[in-house]
Amino acid sequence: MKDGDSHPVERYIARQPIFDQNMRVHAYELLYRGSSQSLTADFVDGDKATRSLLSDAITVFGLPRLTNSKLAFVNFTEKLLMSDFALMANPREVAIELLESIRISDELLEKLGDLKKRGYRLALDDYTGNPYFDPLLPYMDFIKVDFRACDEATQHRISKQFRGRASLLAEKVETKEVFDKACTMGYTLFQGYFFEKPM
């Protein structure tokens, strides 16, 4: 791409696949990257990073091309959630992922209800069973459980509590043993370095 001064403008997005129990790619999480050498999301402003990522994914890369027409999970800050920025994305193509740093308010819950009515799917990131997030859970289509941050008993409890109410996604799965355990617990989606690092 070139800007107004005819200098090349390079855009980078990392993606990490999300697998089902048969180890088939079900979706991708899209992650902001500032350069081709960035191994992590090297940014200070989360709002700016998400704006850049989603705008580029849609207008520069083409979202279906970037995800092979599978669902794209995109992290949203509280500020972006409360704006109408999410509406630029097709609800059939994007799952709105709420970060664990989000502040819960009546206004936020109202916004989540509105997004659900518009057909958007919602995901809660890095869930470990903290009751603080209880008001959000009825709105969630996906609950991403951080398998490194909670013990096996908590992983079991979350599965029993939410199986059938939301898709349970085991994240930070780093070995086949953890994958196998998550499967037996009833988790149906999986993400982590055991499968693939963000590319």
KOLBATOR-856195 format. One line per 5 residues: their letters; for each residue x, y, z of C-alpha. Coordinates in nm, 4 decimals, decimal comma, padded with zeros to 6 digits. Layout:
BEGIN
A) X Y Z ~ ...
REM end
This chain:
BEGIN
MKDGD) 00,0000 00,0000 00,0000 ~ 00,1168 00,3601 -00,0573 ~ 00,0304 00,6753 00,1321 ~ -00,0273 01,0237 -00,0099 ~ 00,3507 01,0804 -00,0527
SHPVE) 00,3851 00,7575 -00,2519 ~ 00,5868 00,5892 00,0235 ~ 00,5103 00,2237 00,0859 ~ 00,2906 00,1707 00,3899 ~ 00,3178 -00,1754 00,5360
RYIAR) 00,0410 -00,3305 00,7448 ~ 00,0777 -00,6371 00,9652 ~ -00,1739 -00,8613 01,1362 ~ -00,0970 -01,1857 01,3173 ~ -00,3507 -01,4639 01,3348
QPIFD) -00,3693 -01,7645 01,5632 ~ -00,6017 -02,0515 01,4738 ~ -00,8703 -02,1833 01,7061 ~ -00,9282 -02,5572 01,6652 ~ -01,2174 -02,7929 01,7318
QNMRV) -01,1920 -03,1367 01,8970 ~ -01,0989 -03,2964 01,5635 ~ -00,8101 -03,0492 01,5309 ~ -00,9775 -02,8698 01,2410 ~ -00,9514 -02,4909 01,2252
HAYEL) -01,2782 -02,3416 01,3502 ~ -01,1819 -01,9712 01,3684 ~ -00,8866 -01,7335 01,3992 ~ -00,7945 -01,4755 01,6590 ~ -00,6551 -01,1670 01,4893
LYRGS) -00,3763 -00,9850 01,6720 ~ -00,2233 -00,6424 01,6156 ~ 00,1407 -00,6302 01,5111 ~ 00,3459 -00,3186 01,4453 ~ 00,6025 -00,4824 01,2161
SQSLT) 00,6971 -00,8086 01,0505 ~ 00,9446 -00,8729 01,3340 ~ 00,6899 -00,8271 01,6147 ~ 00,6276 -01,1464 01,8073 ~ 00,3903 -00,9753 02,0496
ADFVD) 00,1384 -00,6915 02,0350 ~ 00,3830 -00,4042 02,0808 ~ 00,1424 -00,1170 02,1424 ~ 00,0501 00,1213 02,4198 ~ -00,2953 00,2294 02,3054
GDKAT) -00,5365 -00,0656 02,2914 ~ -00,8068 00,1428 02,1248 ~ -00,5737 00,2473 01,8448 ~ -00,4440 -00,1086 01,8007 ~ -00,7938 -00,2553 01,7595
RSLLS) -00,9055 00,0257 01,5293 ~ -00,6010 -00,0291 01,3111 ~ -00,6327 -00,4086 01,3158 ~ -01,0019 -00,4262 01,2264 ~ -00,9849 -00,1461 00,9696
DAITV) -00,6868 -00,3082 00,7972 ~ -00,8411 -00,6553 00,8176 ~ -01,1530 -00,5342 00,6386 ~ -01,0213 -00,2742 00,3949 ~ -00,6607 -00,3770 00,3202
FGLPR) -00,6529 -00,7559 00,3512 ~ -01,0197 -00,8458 00,3174 ~ -01,1501 -01,0285 00,6218 ~ -01,2763 -01,3474 00,4491 ~ -00,9407 -01,3815 00,2716
LTNSK) -00,7494 -01,3304 00,5959 ~ -00,9513 -01,5947 00,7825 ~ -01,0370 -01,8343 00,4973 ~ -01,3995 -01,7242 00,5525 ~ -01,3923 -01,8465 00,9129
LAFVN) -01,4922 -01,6445 01,2187 ~ -01,2432 -01,3793 01,3347 ~ -01,2031 -01,3142 01,7080 ~ -01,1027 -00,9518 01,7703 ~ -01,0178 -00,7971 02,1101
FTEKL) -01,2200 -00,4889 02,2035 ~ -01,1467 -00,2372 02,4760 ~ -01,4303 -00,0972 02,6844 ~ -01,4109 00,2358 02,5018 ~ -01,4459 00,0745 02,1589
LMSDF) -01,7274 -00,1481 02,2809 ~ -01,9217 00,1551 02,3969 ~ -01,8759 00,3244 02,0607 ~ -02,0292 00,1984 01,7384 ~ -01,6918 00,0912 01,5998
ALMAN) -01,7858 -00,2791 01,6037 ~ -02,0667 -00,2072 01,3588 ~ -01,8181 -00,1612 01,0750 ~ -01,7696 -00,5414 01,0824 ~ -02,0134 -00,7949 00,9460
PREVA) -02,1610 -00,9873 01,2441 ~ -02,1288 -01,3112 01,0472 ~ -01,7516 -01,2593 01,0221 ~ -01,6430 -01,1275 01,3638 ~ -01,6670 -01,2369 01,7270
IELLE) -01,6219 -00,9450 01,9666 ~ -01,3791 -01,0481 02,2392 ~ -01,4028 -00,8697 02,5753 ~ -01,0756 -00,8286 02,7599 ~ -01,0546 -00,9325 03,1241
SIRIS) -00,9669 -00,5709 03,2157 ~ -01,3167 -00,4486 03,1210 ~ -01,5227 -00,2533 03,3762 ~ -01,8782 -00,3787 03,4117 ~ -02,1602 -00,1229 03,4164
DELLE) -02,5293 -00,1056 03,3313 ~ -02,4336 00,0867 03,0165 ~ -02,1945 -00,1879 02,9113 ~ -02,4554 -00,4607 02,9625 ~ -02,7045 -00,2586 02,7584
KLGDL) -02,4486 -00,2278 02,4777 ~ -02,3820 -00,6032 02,4849 ~ -02,7549 -00,6679 02,4579 ~ -02,7744 -00,4363 02,1575 ~ -02,4809 -00,6080 01,9850
KKRGY) -02,6418 -00,9476 02,0444 ~ -02,9672 -00,8240 01,8884 ~ -02,7674 -00,7149 01,5847 ~ -02,6313 -01,0677 01,5480 ~ -02,2806 -01,0226 01,6883
RLALD) -02,1237 -01,3078 01,8823 ~ -01,9445 -01,2222 02,2058 ~ -01,6485 -01,3875 02,3765 ~ -01,5001 -01,3356 02,7238 ~ -01,1212 -01,3627 02,7249
DYTGN) -00,8980 -01,5188 02,9943 ~ -01,1823 -01,6354 03,2186 ~ -01,0739 -01,8078 03,5412 ~ -01,4053 -01,8290 03,7281 ~ -01,3846 -01,4859 03,8910
PYFDP) -01,7394 -01,3993 04,0083 ~ -01,6821 -01,0355 03,9094 ~ -01,7650 -01,1383 03,5519 ~ -02,0943 -01,3096 03,6402 ~ -02,3100 -01,0251 03,4958
LLPYM) -02,1391 -01,0678 03,1568 ~ -02,1754 -01,4432 03,1248 ~ -02,5412 -01,4590 03,0076 ~ -02,4380 -01,2521 02,7026 ~ -02,1410 -01,4669 02,6047
DFIKV) -02,1403 -01,7061 02,3090 ~ -01,7826 -01,8117 02,3853 ~ -01,6048 -01,8373 02,7195 ~ -01,2276 -01,8543 02,6775 ~ -01,0817 -02,0284 02,9817
DFRAC) -00,7169 -01,9568 03,0621 ~ -00,5783 -02,3064 03,1279 ~ -00,2483 -02,1741 03,2614 ~ -00,4129 -01,9428 03,5140 ~ -00,6606 -02,1832 03,6748
DEATQ) -00,6239 -02,5283 03,8242 ~ -00,7874 -02,8475 03,7021 ~ -01,0692 -02,8314 03,9571 ~ -01,1631 -02,4818 03,8334 ~ -01,1468 -02,5949 03,4725
HRISK) -01,3894 -02,8774 03,5577 ~ -01,6224 -02,6470 03,7512 ~ -01,6423 -02,3934 03,4673 ~ -01,7168 -02,6707 03,2189 ~ -01,9987 -02,8118 03,4326
QFRGR) -02,1455 -02,4666 03,4891 ~ -02,1476 -02,3435 03,1294 ~ -02,1536 -02,6496 02,9043 ~ -02,4571 -02,6134 02,6807 ~ -02,4929 -02,2418 02,7611
ASLLA) -02,1848 -02,1192 02,5723 ~ -01,9032 -02,2636 02,3635 ~ -01,6146 -02,3404 02,5978 ~ -01,2734 -02,2556 02,4578 ~ -00,9600 -02,3774 02,6346
EKVET) -00,6856 -02,1243 02,5688 ~ -00,3118 -02,1380 02,6374 ~ -00,3129 -02,5104 02,5620 ~ 00,0551 -02,5972 02,5321 ~ 00,0748 -02,9788 02,5389
KEVFD) -00,1198 -03,2755 02,4026 ~ -00,1865 -03,3856 02,7607 ~ -00,3667 -03,0571 02,8348 ~ -00,5600 -03,0833 02,5070 ~ -00,6729 -03,4375 02,5891
KACTM) -00,7800 -03,3350 02,9413 ~ -00,9737 -03,0363 02,8090 ~ -01,1552 -03,2632 02,5626 ~ -01,2600 -03,5035 02,8377 ~ -01,3869 -03,2086 03,0449
GYTLF) -01,6213 -03,1040 02,7637 ~ -01,4303 -02,8127 02,6097 ~ -01,5017 -02,7958 02,2375 ~ -01,2631 -02,5254 02,1111 ~ -00,8896 -02,4911 02,1703
QGYFF) -00,6159 -02,2347 02,1216 ~ -00,2500 -02,2355 02,2171 ~ 00,1084 -02,3091 02,1296 ~ 00,0460 -02,6861 02,1191 ~ -00,1394 -02,6208 01,7936
EKPM) 00,0273 -02,3127 01,6503 ~ 00,1847 -01,9848 01,7542 ~ 00,0463 -01,6595 01,6113 ~ 00,1758 -01,6093 01,2572
REM end
